[in-house]
Amino acid sequence: MSADRYTLGYDAAALAFVGRRTLQSHGAFFIEHLRDGMQVLDVGCGPGSITSGIATRIGSGSVTGVDLSESQVTLAKQSAAKQGIANARFRVGSAYELPFAEAQFDAVFSHALLEHLREPVRAMREFLRVLKPSGVMGVATPDWSAFVYGPSSPALVAAVKAYEALQVANGGDVNVGHKLSQYAVDAGFAEVKQQARYENFEPLSIITDVLAAKLEQAGHMEHAGTLREFERTPHAMFAEAWVSCVGYRPQHA
Ligand SMILES: C[S@@+](CC[C@H](N)C(=O)[O-])C[C@H]1O[C@@H](n2cnc3c(N)ncnc32)[C@H](O)[C@@H]1O
């Protein structure tokens, strides 16, 4: 089986798209599970904008952000230092082989990673392994089957589908959102619960820029052009469906 590839990449449009996220804007579903003094792991932390919010929330605790990309780990370290955050660490590592011993963390969080993985259940088993008994996991991914965008046209639908195809070809699953709970159960989690929400992009260019850039890099100029034209359409909308899932490591897992 070939390795999965991270479709968004690390160009300026992708970094702007990911780096605007905060714990409040994108990790709100997990805030109630974060308490002062906790040891937390953030897998696929990217530039660490959500990780910083976790650090602030857990006060005397400590958060470790892990990312496959050294460039993201460097950015996350710089950003935490700039904000004077002393209880966040960052290191390179893979979700499939987390560089930690068993039962190290009170909470494992992962936002916008599992949709890029060929083996999301294998990653969740790693999350389970590094969690202490009764520790909590919170994951969130988009589910492209429920995105809302328009005014619709065959060309716009084709452009969005062309982006989806790039992610699928890289080993991702654009419809993983509604499968998260089953996957969490398959990985061994208990008391699994899910929620969904929409993120409405204003201006539309927040998302269309990043999708168009990926399509251009893949040589799909016509689809990219459709998205760039769409973002100038008066009264248009583009909303991303997010599914989050929370589960616990059983006491005797
Ligand atoms: C869409 S970004 C999400 C960043 C951040 N969690 C957020 O939502 O703002 C996905 C991140 O996962 C990282 N990634 C991809 N595959 C990974 C893997 N197998 N293990 C760890 N990180 C991975 C990428 O390098 C990228 O920084």
PDBQT file of the ligand as one rigid body, heavy atoms in Angstrom, charges set to zero:
ROOT
HETATM    1  C1  LIG A 301      -4.922  20.415   7.678  1.00  0.00    +0.000 C 
HETATM    2  S1  LIG A 301      -3.478  20.472   8.657  1.00  0.00    +0.000 S 
HETATM    3  C2  LIG A 301      -4.219  20.654  10.259  1.00  0.00    +0.000 C 
HETATM    4  C3  LIG A 301      -3.402  21.502  11.211  1.00  0.00    +0.000 C 
HETATM    5  C4  LIG A 301      -4.105  21.806  12.524  1.00  0.00    +0.000 C 
HETATM    6  N1  LIG A 301      -4.426  20.601  13.262  1.00  0.00    +0.000 N 
HETATM    7  C5  LIG A 301      -5.354  22.617  12.254  1.00  0.00    +0.000 C 
HETATM    8  O1  LIG A 301      -6.437  22.064  12.110  1.00  0.00    +0.000 OA
HETATM    9  O2  LIG A 301      -5.226  23.847  12.143  1.00  0.00    +0.000 OA
HETATM   10  C6  LIG A 301      -2.946  18.752   8.715  1.00  0.00    +0.000 C 
HETATM   11  C7  LIG A 301      -1.554  18.579   9.315  1.00  0.00    +0.000 C 
HETATM   12  O3  LIG A 301      -1.319  17.176   9.495  1.00  0.00    +0.000 OA
HETATM   13  C8  LIG A 301       0.030  16.898   9.179  1.00  0.00    +0.000 C 
HETATM   14  N2  LIG A 301       0.127  15.466   8.842  1.00  0.00    +0.000 N 
HETATM   15  C9  LIG A 301      -0.192  14.845   7.687  1.00  0.00    +0.000 A 
HETATM   16  N3  LIG A 301      -0.012  13.523   7.800  1.00  0.00    +0.000 NA
HETATM   17  C10 LIG A 301       0.442  13.298   9.053  1.00  0.00    +0.000 A 
HETATM   18  C11 LIG A 301       0.809  12.131   9.790  1.00  0.00    +0.000 A 
HETATM   19  N4  LIG A 301       0.748  10.922   9.226  1.00  0.00    +0.000 N 
HETATM   20  N5  LIG A 301       1.215  12.267  11.059  1.00  0.00    +0.000 NA
HETATM   21  C12 LIG A 301       1.292  13.497  11.651  1.00  0.00    +0.000 A 
HETATM   22  N6  LIG A 301       0.966  14.637  11.006  1.00  0.00    +0.000 NA
HETATM   23  C13 LIG A 301       0.536  14.542   9.733  1.00  0.00    +0.000 A 
HETATM   24  C14 LIG A 301       0.360  17.827   8.035  1.00  0.00    +0.000 C 
HETATM   25  O4  LIG A 301       1.755  18.040   7.936  1.00  0.00    +0.000 OA
HETATM   26  C15 LIG A 301      -0.430  19.081   8.426  1.00  0.00    +0.000 C 
HETATM   27  O5  LIG A 301       0.377  19.995   9.133  1.00  0.00    +0.000 OA
ENDROOT
TORSDOF 0
